[in-house]
Amino acid sequence: MAERRRFENLLPHLILWVGIAIVAFPVYLAFVASTHEPAIIANGQMPLTPGPYFLENYYRAIFVGTTGTTREPVGTMLLNSLVMALGIALGKIAISIVSAYAIVYFRFPFRMAAFWLIFVTLMLPVEVRIYPTYKVAADLQLLDTYAGLTLPLVASATATLLFRQFFLTVPDELVEASRIDGAGPFRFFKDTLLPLSRTNMAALFVILFIYGWNQYLWPLLITTRDDMQTIVIGIKKMIVTSDALTEWQLVMATAMLAMLPPVAVVILMQKLFVRGLVETEK
């Protein structure tokens, strides 16, 4: 039985490793390209082993910049993307959990109408309302600012819906016990609901951080200065029309650096992320 079970486990693991190799091989090629000089990449003679220009290429990408249509160092673009992603993730979670708490635990006129109005915004992503959103941001002088990058993308009907559904599963006994202990609405929210929502907030944080980090259209419209552009826009601007003028080793180094923060967030919050997605009983 032990031999048979070992053989049955071998095939799934083999398929898994083959899938990992297929997904990871392009990433490895990008890393290898980021360690060679541009002539080797342009001639199509790049080997499958890393080259000797690792430190030089990454130092130039982070602190110097490229000769493409953007000359801003990658370090500045990484900072802009980090501020934008953190602002969107934390802002969405803060607004959504408060709005869901108000909808579930407070009785006020048109309570459900307010919830459905929030829910309807799922059909109005930023791409659909791009012109009025840009007009409002421009009138408020939010162009080329961190507030302009984050605030128009903070509202989230999805997170509000998820928090509302979770709050509906919280036993009424907890609410009654908090009232008996003399806890007011704020204390009940802070001492009871927030600790119970920890895994949900972690799962949403990972999803929303990656969502904010990968934004392209909105940062492209809202920023006009190179020192305010994000890493996703920077990669596109590094690739010029003529391939001969594109410094592909720096483009690949930038692409590798752009992957590090989302990967780090997923790895560091993996346990909470999985628990927040699979746990149904609190």
Backbone as a ProteinNet text record, in pm:
[ID]
protein_1_A
[PRIMARY]
MAERRRFENLLPHLILWVGIAIVAFPVYLAFVASTHEPAIIANGQMPLTPGPYFLENYYRAIFVGTTGTTREPVGTMLLNSLVMALGIALGKIAISIVSAYAIVYFRFPFRMAAFWLIFVTLMLPVEVRIYPTYKVAADLQLLDTYAGLTLPLVASATATLLFRQFFLTVPDELVEASRIDGAGPFRFFKDTLLPLSRTNMAALFVILFIYGWNQYLWPLLITTRDDMQTIVIGIKKMIVTSDALTEWQLVMATAMLAMLPPVAVVILMQKLFVRGLVETEK
[TERTIARY]
81.9	0	85.8	199.3	285.9	348.3	391.6	450.6	347.7	225.4	120.8	87.3	80.2	49.2	161.6	287.7	399.6	392.7	353.5	341.3	225.1	114.2	-0.4	32.6	118.8	156.5	261.8	333	440.9	387.9	281.2	229.1	177.5	95.4	53.7	170.4	270.9	386.6	465.5	474.7	545.7	475.4	343.5	266.5	282	283.7	299.4	434.7	540.8	673.8	688.2	625	628.4	557.3	442.3	371.8	454.4	521.2	606.7	719.7	779.6	889.3	842.4	723.9	671.3	647.1	594.2	565.6	693.5	788.5	908.4	1015.5	1012.6	1120.1	1127.2	1014.6	1025.5	1081.2	1046.6	1099.7	1250.9	1295.3	1438.9	1510.2	1449.6	1510.8	1521.4	1418.3	1424.6	1538.2	1556.2	1666.4	1801.5	1815.9	1941.6	1969.3	1866.4	1884.8	1925.8	1881.6	1915.3	2059.1	2131.8	2270.9	2372	2326.8	2416.9	2423.4	2517.8	2529.3	2430	2390.9	2284.9	2320.3	2448	2485.2	2450.9	2471.5	2442.1	2292.2	2210.2	2064.9	2016.8	2070.1	2026.8	2064.3	2177.3	2220.8	2151.2	2070.2	2002.8	2094.9	2206.4	2304.1	2311.9	2205.9	2207.8	2210.4	2305.7	2310	2203.8	2194.5	2097.5	2157.9	2277.3	2342.7	2357.1	2351.4	2365	2499.6	2499.4	2620.6	2690.5	2798.3	2878.9	2834.1	2722.1	2683.2	2564.3	2549	2434.6	2433.8	2541.8	2546.6	2540.9	2611.2	2613.7	2476.3	2409.3	2278.1	2174.1	2172.5	2072.3	2101.5	2227.2	2260.1	2216.2	2241.6	2201.1	2049.3	1979.6	1833.6	1773.2	1824.2	1764.5	1800.6	1925.2	1971.7	1998.7	2014.6	2052.9	1937.6	1880	1774.2	1823	1736.3	1767.2	1769.7	1796.5	1797.5	1670	1565.5	1438.6	1358.5	1228.6	1143.2	1124.8	1165.8	1169.3	1310.8	1361.7	1496	1493.4	1375.5	1361.4	1415.5	1492.6	1541.9	1427.2	1453.6	1350.9	1315.8	1411.2	1383.9	1269.1	1263.9	1153.8	1021.6	1023.9	900.5	851.8	942.2	902.9	836.3	890.6	831.4	690.9	673.5	541.2	440.6	482.7	392.9	360	458.7	436	337	353.8	260.4	120.2	109.2	-20.9	-86.7	-12.6	-69.4	-110.6	-26.4	-61	-180.2	-183.1	-294.5	-426.7	-424.9	-547.9	-592	-498.7	-534.7	-587.1	-511.4	-553	-678.3	-687.3	-804.7	-931	-922.1	-1037.8	-1084.4	-989.7	-1026.8	-1090.3	-1032.1	-1084.7	-1225.7	-1246.7	-1379.2	-1481	-1440	-1534.5	-1578.6	-1486.2	-1523.4	-1612.8	-1589.5	-1675.2	-1813.9	-1819.4	-1950.1	-2028.9	-1961.3	-2029.8	-2079.6	-2002.2	-2043.9	-2168.6	-2172.8	-2289	-2412.9	-2397.2	-2511.8	-2569.8	-2483.4	-2529.5	-2582.1	-2515	-2545.2	-2621	-2647.3	-2722.1	-2851.4	-2956.8	-3086.6	-3114.2	-3115.1	-3140.6	-3220	-3289.6	-3372.3	-3289.1	-3347	-3284.3	-3150.7	-3145.6	-3022.1	-2990.3	-3085.8	-3061.3	-3045.3	-3114.1	-3095.7	-2951.2	-2893.8	-2754.2	-2661.6	-2692.5	-2609.8	-2616.9	-2738	-2751	-2690	-2691.1	-2621.5	-2470.7	-2417.7	-2276.1	-2250.1	-2340.9	-2322.8	-2328.6	-2413.2	-2427.6	-2298	-2213.8	-2087.8	-1994.4	-2025	-1945.8	-1954.2	-2063.8	-2080.9	-2021	-1955	-1893.8	-1745.8	-1662.4	-1519	-1458.8	-1334.6	-1271	-1260.5	-1251	-1242.4	-1370.7	-1485.3	-1613.1	-1631.7	-1590.6	-1609	-1478.3	-1395.2	-1261.1	-1263.1	-1351.1	-1350.7	-1401.2	-1521.2	-1564.8	-1470.7	-1411.7	-1317	-1194.1	-1143.6	-1027.5	-1062	-1183.7	-1225.1	-1231.7	-1288.3	-1296	-1155.9	-1070	-933.5	-857.9	-877.5	-811.4	-864.5	-995.4	-1053.3	-1005.8	-980.4	-931.9	-780.2	-715.4	-569.7	-497.9	-545.7	-485.8	-392.3	-370.7	-279.2	-136.9	-65.3	73.7	86.9	-7.6	-0.9	-34.6	10.7	-23.1	-172.5	-235.1	-378.9	-453.5	-408.9	-472.3	-453.5	-341.8	-318	-405.6	-436.6	-502.1	-650.8	-689	-826.1	-933.7	-919.9	-1027	-1045.1	-947.1	-956.1	-983.3	-1008.6	-1022.5	-1157.5	-1265.4	-1398.7	-1407.9	-1463.6	-1468	-1598.2	-1684.6	-1808.6	-1782.4	-1681.5	-1652.2	-1613.1	-1522	-1479.2	-1594.7	-1678.6	-1795.1	-1888.4	-1911.3	-1997.3	-1938.6	-1808.4	-1745.7	-1752.3	-1723.9	-1731.7	-1875.9	-1970.8	-2111.2	-2151.6	-2114	-2150.3	-2084.1	-1963	-1897.5	-1964.4	-1999	-2062.7	-2198.4	-2266.1	-2395.1	-2379.4	-2259.1	-2235.1	-2192.7	-2164.2	-2123.8	-2244.9	-2234.7	-2350.3	-2405.5	-2535.3	-2599	-2560.3	-2517.5	-2477.9	-2358.8	-2269.9	-2156.2	-2201.6	-2300.3	-2353.7	-2418.2	-2499	-2565	-2464	-2361.2	-2258.7	-2185.7	-2159.4	-2092.3	-2180.2	-2309.7	-2401	-2408.4	-2410.2	-2414.7	-2288.5	-2175.5	-2049.5	-2038	-2134.8	-2133.3	-2054.8	-2025.4	-1948.1	-2038.7	-1991.8	-2064.6	-2033.8	-2090.8	-2067.3	-1920	-1846.3	-1705.5	-1623.9	-1649.9	-1573.5	-1605.7	-1732.3	-1769.1	-1698.9	-1692.4	-1623.9	-1474.9	-1413	-1268	-1225.6	-1297.6	-1254.1	-1307.7	-1416.2	-1478.4	-1468.3	-1520	-1526.8	-1390.1	-1307.9	-1176.6	-1090.4	-1079	-1001.4	-1059.9	-1193	-1254.9	-1231.8	-1213	-1198.2	-1053.1	-962.1	-819.9	-783.5	-830.3	-795.7	-862.4	-985.3	-1051.9	-977.6	-932.1	-857.6	-724.8	-660.7	-534.1	-553.1	-657.3	-683.5	-714.9	-797.5	-831	-709.3	-623.2	-504	-415.4	-394.7	-310.9	-371.9	-501.4	-568.2	-565.8	-597.5	-605.8	-468.1	-366.4	-230	-184.5	-207.4	-169	-251.5	-380.1	-466.4	-409.9	-372.4	-316.6	-179.8	-98.8	36.8	32.8	-63.1	-69.5	-150.3	-197	-274.1	-189.9	-251	-179.6	-254	-383.6	-457.3	-469.3	-512	-531.5	-401.1	-292.9	-166.7	-116.7	-143.3	-101.2	-170.9	-297.1	-371.7	-342.6	-327.2	-320.9	-181.2	-78.2	58.7	115.2	182	249.7	399.9	442.9	584.9	646.7	771.2	840	860.3	878.1	904.8	780.5	662.6	540.2	486	551.3	500.5	530.3	448.2	463.1	550.5	582.7	675.4	617.1	486.2	424.1	434.6	411.4	426.4	572.7	661.4	803.7	855.5	810.1	854.3	811.9	689.1	640.6	720.9	754	826.6	972.8	1026.2	1163.4	1180.2	1072.5	1077.9	1047.3	1148.8	1133.5	1095.2	1065	1017.3	1120.6	1244.7	1351.1	1412.1	1409.6	1464.7	1612.5	1682.4	1825.9	1856.5	1761.5	1782	1729.5	1660.1	1605.3	1713.3	1733.7	1831.3	1761.5	1760	1680.2	1730.5	1858.3	1907.8	1849.5	1828.2	1768.1	1617.7	1556.2	1412.6	1385.1	1466.1	1448.2	1479	1579.9	1609.2	1492.7	1432.6	1316.3	1198.1	1178.3	1069.8	1090	1213.2	1240.9	1215.5	1257.4	1234.3	1085.4	1010.4	866.6	792.2	847.5	780.7	804.9	909.9	949.3	845.7	793.2	696.6	570.2	501.8	384	418.2	531	571.2	599	664.7	694.2	565.9	468	340.4	270.1	267.2	201	270.8	403.8	478.2	461.9	474.8	467.8	327.7	224.5	87.1	17	93.5	35	-62.8	-22.2	-107.5	-238.5	-229.1	-350.9	-435.8	-370.6	-443	-524.8	-463.7	-533.8	-646	-619	-723.1	-840	-811.2	-918.1	-1005	-949.9	-1027.5	-1105.1	-1050.8	-1111.9	-1197.6	-1175.6	-1252.3	-1393.8	-1489.9	-1629.1	-1697.5	-1649.3	-1707.5	-1613.4	-1661.4	-1580.3	-1621.9
-120.2	0	126	117.7	234.6	263.6	157.5	175.9	232.1	182.4	229.7	375.3	412.7	550.8	643.4	594.9	676.9	700.3	599.7	613.9	706.5	696.7	783.4	929.5	955.7	1093.7	1146.7	1055.2	1098.6	1175.3	1127.2	1189.9	1331.7	1355.9	1494.6	1588.8	1538.7	1623.5	1651.3	1553.4	1573.4	1677.9	1666.5	1765.5	1904.5	1911.9	2040.3	2102.9	2022.4	2074.2	2117.3	2044.5	2085.3	2218.9	2236.2	2363.6	2478.1	2452.9	2555.7	2593.4	2493	2520.3	2604.5	2574.9	2651	2796.1	2817.6	2954.1	3028	2958.8	3024.7	3047.7	2971.8	2984.7	3123.9	3187	3324.6	3422.4	3402.9	3490.1	3471	3346.3	3319.6	3383.5	3376.4	3439.4	3590.9	3651.8	3795.7	3828.7	3744.2	3766.3	3751.4	3649	3629.5	3748.5	3796.7	3910.7	4035.9	4047.4	4166	4165.3	4057.5	4048	4049.7	4073.7	4075.3	4215.3	4235.8	4362.3	4365	4484.3	4492.9	4427.2	4423.9	4367	4219	4145.7	4002.2	3978.6	4061.2	4044.7	4083	4192.6	4238.7	4140.2	4071.5	3976	3840.8	3822.6	3694.4	3581.7	3615.2	3514	3501.8	3535.7	3532.9	3389.8	3356.3	3221.8	3205.1	3084	3055.2	3068	3122.4	3143.2	3292.2	3336.1	3478.8	3534.1	3662.3	3728.4	3804.1	3877	3945.6	4088.4	4133.8	4273.9	4291.2	4199.5	4205.1	4334	4360.1	4476.9	4606.2	4609.2	4731.1	4764.1	4665.5	4690.4	4729.9	4660.5	4691.8	4825.3	4858.2	4989.5	5100.7	5082.7	5185.4	5197	5083.6	5087.8	5157.2	5127.3	5180.3	5326.7	5364.1	5496.7	5593	5544.7	5630.7	5649.1	5541.2	5549.7	5504.3	5515.9	5469.3	5586.3	5555.4	5657.1	5652.1	5587.6	5579.3	5707.6	5697.9	5815.5	5858.7	5775.9	5815.7	5797.4	5897.3	5890.9	5883.4	5860.2	5855.6	5723.6	5726.3	5600.7	5512.2	5382.2	5286.7	5302.2	5345.6	5363.6	5459.1	5569	5665.3	5604.2	5530.6	5468.5	5361	5286.4	5186.8	5252.7	5365.2	5437.1	5485.4	5539.6	5586.1	5470.8	5358.2	5242.6	5190.2	5190.6	5141.9	5230.5	5361.8	5454.3	5436.1	5422.5	5406	5275	5164.8	5034.8	5030.3	5081.7	5082.9	5174.8	5290.6	5382.6	5323.3	5257	5196	5081.2	4992.8	4876	4917.5	5001.5	5042.3	5129.3	5217.1	5302.1	5223.4	5128.1	5044.9	4965.5	4906.7	4826.5	4914.6	5031.9	5119.3	5166.5	5213.1	5262.5	5149	5034	4924.1	4864.7	4847.2	4783.9	4877.4	5007.6	5102.6	5108.8	5112.4	5118.3	4989.5	4874.3	4748.2	4740.9	4791.4	4794	4880.4	4996.2	5084.1	5019.3	4950.6	4890.2	4774.1	4696.2	4576.3	4609.4	4696.4	4711.1	4838.7	4925.5	5046.7	5046	5095.4	5104.7	5251.5	5283.9	5420.7	5415.9	5523.5	5523.2	5496.5	5418.5	5385	5311.2	5230.6	5155.7	5059.8	4978.6	4884.5	4955.5	5068.4	5145.1	5193.9	5234.3	5277.4	5161.4	5042.3	4926.4	4893.1	4896	4862.8	4969.7	5093.2	5197	5170.7	5126.1	5089	4968.8	4872	4749.8	4777.9	4872.1	4903.5	4958.2	5019.2	5073.8	4965.9	4837.2	4729.4	4732.9	4785.2	4793.3	4920.2	5001	5125.3	5127.8	5046.1	5051	5182	5205.4	5333.3	5354.6	5246.7	5262.3	5320.9	5291.3	5341.3	5488.6	5526.7	5664.6	5742.4	5712.3	5769	5919.9	5968.4	6112.2	6195.4	6166	6248.9	6239.1	6121.2	6107.9	6194.6	6194.7	6278.7	6426.5	6463.2	6604.2	6650.6	6568.4	6605.1	6615	6519.1	6522.2	6645.6	6681.2	6800.5	6927.1	6935.7	7054	7068.4	6956.7	6960.3	6970.6	6988.2	7002.1	6880.4	6761.9	6637	6573.5	6642	6585.8	6584.5	6477.7	6462.3	6469	6407	6397.6	6255.1	6219.1	6086.7	6075.2	6185.2	6182.2	6153.4	6212.1	6185.1	6042	5980.9	5841.4	5744.7	5777.9	5680.9	5707.1	5830.4	5858.2	5814.5	5839.9	5796.3	5645.3	5567.2	5421.5	5357.3	5438.2	5384.4	5318.6	5378.3	5322.2	5181.3	5088.2	4947.8	4884.4	4852.9	4783.3	4637.4	4577.9	4436.6	4412.5	4494.3	4477.7	4503.9	4601.9	4628.6	4508.4	4447.4	4328.7	4214.3	4191.1	4080.9	4104.1	4225.1	4254.4	4243.9	4289.8	4279.9	4134.3	4049.5	3908.5	3844.6	3885	3830	3878.9	4006.2	4060.5	3994.6	3954.1	3887.2	3750.1	3691.4	3560.2	3571.8	3692	3709.7	3683.7	3595.9	3562.9	3685.5	3688	3797.6	3797.9	3680.7	3673.7	3765.5	3781.3	3870.9	4015.3	4052.5	4188.6	4209.7	4112.6	4124.4	4127	4043	4040.5	4173.8	4234.2	4364.4	4471.2	4464.4	4561.4	4544.8	4418.3	4393.3	4445.7	4433.5	4484.3	4635.2	4699.7	4845.7	4900.2	4813.5	4858.3	4932.7	5047	5123.9	5074.3	5137.3	5093.5	5094.3	5199.6	5206.8	5098.2	5075.8	4972.9	4833.8	4807.3	4678.3	4658.8	4763.5	4755.5	4730.8	4802.8	4793.3	4664.3	4625.2	4511.8	4377.4	4377.7	4251.3	4227.2	4319.3	4295.1	4301.4	4397.3	4407.9	4283.9	4231.2	4107	3989.8	3979	3870.2	3885.5	4008.3	4034.3	4032.4	3989.7	3998.8	3920.7	3797.6	3717.2	3771.4	3822.1	3881.3	4004.8	4087.1	4206.4	4169.6	4063.9	4021.7	3972.3	3892	3842.4	3956.6	4050.6	4165.2	4253.2	4266.2	4349.8	4295.6	4165.4	4105.8	4131.5	4107.2	4125.4	4271.7	4361.2	4503	4564.4	4515.5	4565.5	4532.4	4409.5	4371.6	4449.7	4471.2	4551.1	4692.2	4755.4	4889.7	4893.3	4791.8	4788.4	4774.7	4701.5	4674.7	4777.9	4884.8	4986.2	5052.5	5069.6	5132.3	5253.1	5237.4	5342.8	5469	5455.1	5573.5	5647.3	5581.4	5655	5718.7	5656.4	5714	5846.7	5858.5	5981.9	6088.1	6048.3	6143.2	6200.3	6136.4	6183.6	6232.8	6347.1	6402.2	6418	6415.6	6429.3	6291.6	6278.5	6149.4	6109.2	6206.5	6171.5	6125.4	6127.4	6079.1	5952.5	5903	5785.7	5658.9	5556.9	5430.2	5334.3	5222.5	5128	5064	5041.6	4979.5	5072	5201.9	5297.9	5310.8	5307.5	5320.4	5210	5087.4	4976.5	5000.4	5046.8	5073.5	5185.2	5290.4	5402.6	5369.3	5269.5	5229.8	5164.1	5107.2	5038.4	5141.8	5184.9	5286.5	5220.4	5302.2	5250.2	5162	5204.4	5126.8	5029.9	4900.2	4800.2	4823.4	4881.6	4901.9	5002.7	5091.9	5193.5	5152.4	5041.4	4995.2	4923.1	4968.4	4903.8	4787.7	4674.9	4562.3	4508.5	4519.5	4469.9	4550.8	4681.8	4764.5	4744.5	4719.2	4689.7	4561.6	4458.9	4332.4	4347.1	4427.3	4451.9	4523.2	4618.8	4689.2	4594.6	4505.4	4408.1	4316.4	4274.1	4189.9	4265.7	4391.9	4471.7	4497.7	4511.5	4537.1	4417.9	4298	4178.7	4157	4217.4	4186.5	4227.6	4351.1	4386.8	4301.3	4276.4	4188.1	4047.6	3993.3	3859.6	3858.9	3963.4	3970.8	3978.8	4056.2	4066.7	3932	3860.6	3729.8	3630.1	3629.1	3533.5	3565	3692.3	3729.3	3710.4	3725.6	3716	3591.5	3491.7	3373	3300.3	3278.3	3203.1	3276.1	3405.8	3482.9	3493.2	3503.1	3513.5	3387.6	3271.2	3145.4	3126.8	3158.1	3144.7	3237.7	3358	3452.2	3409.1	3327.6	3282.2	3154.7	3066.7	2933.7	2923.3	3009.2	2997.9	3052.4	2971.5	3013.9	3027.8	2956.8	2963.8	3040.6	3144.6	3226.4	3201.5
0	0	0	73.7	80.6	-55.6	-128.2	-260.4	-357.1	-351	-440.6	-412.8	-284.7	-249.5	-294.9	-285.2	-329	-479.4	-555.2	-699.8	-736.4	-661.1	-688.3	-659.8	-563.6	-533.4	-629.9	-698.3	-786.7	-907.5	-969.8	-1090.6	-1063.9	-960.6	-934.8	-907.8	-831.8	-803.9	-931.9	-1019.3	-1145.3	-1231.7	-1240.3	-1316.7	-1255.5	-1123.1	-1054.9	-1086.2	-1081	-1109.5	-1255.2	-1345.9	-1486.8	-1504.2	-1439	-1445.5	-1389.1	-1275.7	-1215.9	-1310.4	-1375.8	-1469	-1587.1	-1638.4	-1753	-1714	-1593.5	-1549.4	-1511.9	-1449.3	-1396.7	-1502	-1611.4	-1711	-1773.2	-1813.6	-1864.7	-1761.5	-1634.8	-1530.1	-1518.6	-1528.1	-1523.1	-1641.7	-1760.4	-1878	-1859.8	-1798.6	-1773.2	-1676	-1575.1	-1481	-1550.4	-1632.9	-1705.1	-1796.7	-1866.9	-1956.9	-1880.1	-1755.9	-1676.8	-1628.2	-1650.4	-1603.7	-1717.5	-1841.3	-1957	-2015.7	-2104.9	-2175.9	-2291	-2339.3	-2440.8	-2573.6	-2611.6	-2740.7	-2748.6	-2640.1	-2639.4	-2655.7	-2590	-2600.4	-2739.8	-2795.1	-2926.8	-3036.7	-3023	-3124.7	-3115	-3012.7	-2997	-2954.7	-2892.1	-2850.8	-2698.9	-2631.6	-2484.9	-2433.5	-2347.2	-2289.6	-2182.2	-2129.5	-2024.2	-1885	-1877.9	-1748.2	-1721.9	-1596.3	-1565.6	-1609.3	-1643.4	-1688.4	-1576.8	-1612.2	-1510	-1479.6	-1537.1	-1522.1	-1427.3	-1334.3	-1243.5	-1161	-1088.9	-1002	-1081.9	-1193.2	-1274.6	-1330.9	-1386.2	-1447	-1343.7	-1230.1	-1128.7	-1060.1	-1041.9	-985.2	-1078.9	-1207.2	-1303.4	-1312	-1307	-1315.5	-1193	-1073.7	-951.1	-928.3	-955.8	-916.3	-1032.2	-1154.7	-1266.6	-1365	-1414.2	-1514.2	-1649.8	-1749.4	-1884.1	-1981	-2107.6	-2212.8	-2295.7	-2246.6	-2319.5	-2305	-2325.8	-2314	-2169.6	-2075	-1934.6	-1881.2	-1814.1	-1758.1	-1606	-1551.4	-1406.7	-1352.6	-1243	-1185	-1137.7	-1137.1	-1096.7	-949.2	-868	-726.2	-701.7	-777	-762.6	-805.8	-917.3	-965.9	-869.8	-808.7	-709.8	-589.4	-546.4	-433.5	-467.9	-588.7	-630.3	-634.6	-690.8	-697.5	-558.4	-468.4	-332.6	-258.7	-270.6	-205.9	-262.4	-394.5	-457.7	-414.5	-417.4	-382.4	-235.9	-146.6	-4.4	22.3	-43.4	-23.4	-69	-184.2	-236.2	-146.2	-108.8	-28.1	109.3	179.7	314.2	309.5	209	198	167.8	76.2	44	165.9	238.4	355.6	462.8	488.3	592.9	559.9	438.7	401	396.3	342.4	324.1	456.3	551.2	677.1	759.8	751.6	823.9	761	627.5	561.2	582.9	578.8	605.2	748.6	842.9	983.7	1001.6	935.2	945.8	885.7	772.7	705.2	785.6	850.8	922.3	1060.9	1135.7	1277.4	1312.7	1216.4	1245	1164.8	1225.4	1159.4	1126.6	999.7	956.6	826.5	792.7	671.5	546.3	456.5	327.8	346.1	450.8	477.7	362.9	322.1	213	78.9	62.6	-60.7	-71.7	42	41.3	4.9	58.7	25.2	-123.3	-180.3	-321.3	-411.1	-367	-443.2	-445.7	-331.3	-327.2	-416.9	-413.4	-490.8	-641.3	-681.8	-824.5	-883	-799.4	-850.7	-903.3	-874.7	-934.1	-1086.7	-1138.8	-1284.2	-1342.1	-1257.2	-1303.8	-1265.7	-1327.1	-1297.4	-1345.7	-1308.7	-1340.8	-1491.3	-1569	-1714.2	-1773	-1711.4	-1761.6	-1726.1	-1604.2	-1558.9	-1563.8	-1661.4	-1665.2	-1688.9	-1777.8	-1808	-1690.7	-1633.9	-1519.9	-1400.8	-1378.7	-1267.4	-1290.2	-1412.1	-1443.9	-1432.1	-1476	-1468.4	-1323.3	-1237.2	-1095.2	-1035.4	-1066.7	-1013.9	-1062.9	-1188.6	-1241.9	-1176.1	-1155.5	-1090.4	-946.6	-881.2	-742.5	-734.1	-850.3	-857.9	-798.2	-836.6	-789.5	-891.6	-1004	-1103.4	-1048.5	-1078.4	-1034.9	-883	-812.9	-667.1	-624.9	-505.9	-452.4	-424.8	-383.7	-360.8	-490.5	-599.9	-728	-774	-738.1	-775.5	-697.1	-571.7	-483.8	-460.3	-433.6	-389.4	-488.5	-619.9	-711.4	-718.8	-672.1	-679.5	-543.8	-442	-306.6	-285	-334.9	-311.1	-367.9	-289.6	-331.5	-286.3	-381.8	-348.7	-315.5	-378.4	-354.1	-208.6	-157.2	-17.9	78.3	48.2	132.3	136.8	22.5	17	98.3	87.7	160.6	311.8	355.8	499	548.5	468.3	509.3	526.8	432	443.5	565.2	597.4	715.8	843.6	851	970.9	996.2	889.5	906.8	971.4	964.9	1026.8	1173.4	1220.2	1360.3	1449.6	1549.3	1634.5	1707.6	1720.7	1793.3	1940.9	1990.9	2131.7	2159.9	2061.6	2082.3	2096.4	2017.9	2027.7	2164.6	2208.9	2339	2452.3	2443.3	2548.1	2555.4	2442.4	2442.2	2503.9	2476.7	2537.3	2687.7	2733.7	2878	2945.8	2877.6	2932.3	2923.5	2864.8	2855.7	2738.4	2642.4	2526.5	2429.4	2383.9	2284.2	2143.8	2043.8	1905.2	1865.6	1905.7	1866.8	1935.7	2063.3	2134.5	2082.1	2051.3	1992.4	1858.5	1780.5	1651	1669.5	1763.2	1781.6	1851	1954.2	2035.9	1987.6	1912	1871.6	1721.7	1643.5	1499.2	1431.6	1468.4	1403.3	1425.5	1549.4	1564.6	1486.3	1480.9	1405.2	1254.1	1208.4	1064.7	1019.7	1105.6	1072.9	948.1	937.2	820.4	693.8	706.3	591.1	541.4	634.9	595.7	531.6	581.3	522.7	379.1	356.6	221.8	127	173	88.5	64.8	165.1	148.7	37.3	33.8	-71.3	-208.9	-220.7	-350.3	-393	-300.3	-335.2	-356.8	-285.5	-307.9	-449.4	-492.6	-628.7	-730.6	-700	-788.5	-804.8	-694.6	-702.2	-767.6	-742.7	-798.4	-950.8	-1004.5	-1148.3	-1226.2	-1160.6	-1231.7	-1341	-1457.4	-1569.5	-1625.5	-1657.2	-1726.1	-1642.1	-1516.1	-1434	-1405.5	-1363.3	-1345	-1474	-1588.2	-1715.5	-1742.4	-1701.7	-1724.2	-1619.3	-1495.3	-1385.1	-1365.2	-1423	-1404.6	-1537.6	-1531.6	-1648.4	-1625.1	-1501.2	-1469.7	-1452.3	-1495.3	-1483.6	-1338.8	-1249.5	-1110.4	-1035.5	-1101.5	-1038.3	-1104.3	-1207.3	-1277.5	-1198.1	-1218.5	-1147.8	-1227.2	-1164.9	-1225.6	-1351	-1354	-1471.1	-1592.2	-1571.9	-1680.7	-1720.4	-1622.4	-1650.9	-1741.5	-1719.2	-1804.5	-1948.9	-1967.6	-2103.8	-2169.6	-2096.5	-2155.3	-2182.1	-2114.5	-2141.5	-2278.5	-2329.8	-2459.2	-2567.2	-2638.1	-2741.3	-2873.1	-2974.2	-3102	-3169.9	-3169.4	-3233.7	-3133.9	-3167.7	-3076.1	-3048.8	-3146.9	-3130.3	-3019.9	-2990.2	-2888	-2751.7	-2744.5	-2617.2	-2536.4	-2414.5	-2326.5	-2255.2	-2322.7	-2274.7	-2141.6	-2114.1	-1985.4	-1870.1	-1890.5	-1785.9	-1779.6	-1894.9	-1896	-1817.7	-1840.5	-1769.3	-1620.6	-1588.1	-1446.1	-1378.9	-1449.2	-1395.2	-1376.5	-1475	-1463.6	-1343.1	-1319.8	-1203.6	-1073	-1068.2	-947.8	-925.9	-1035.7	-1024	-966.5	-981.2	-928.7	-779.7	-726.7	-589.4	-484.3	-482.3	-377.3	-376.2	-490.6	-483.7	-435.6	-480.9	-436.7	-287.5	-237.9	-94.7	-12.9	-59.3	12.8	17.9	-94.2	-98.2	-5.9	-7.6	75.2	224.4	260.6	401.4	460.3	377.6	426.2	374.2	336.5	273.3	366	489.7	582	609.5	639.2	663.8	538.4	423.4	296.4	270.5	289	265.5	366.4	493.4	595.1	567.2	520.7	492	376.8	284.1	170.2	198	284.1	299.1	425.5	523.9	645.5	624	655.4	642.3	777.1	878.2	1012.7	1103.5	1165.4	1253.7	1398.4
[MASK]
++++++++++++++++++++++++++++++++++++++++++++++++++++++++++++++++++++++++++++++++++++++++++++++++++++++++++++++++++++++++++++++++++++++++++++++++++++++++++++++++++++++++++++++++++++++++++++++++++++++++++++++++++++++++++++++++++++++++++++++++++++++++++++++++++++++++++++++++++++++++++

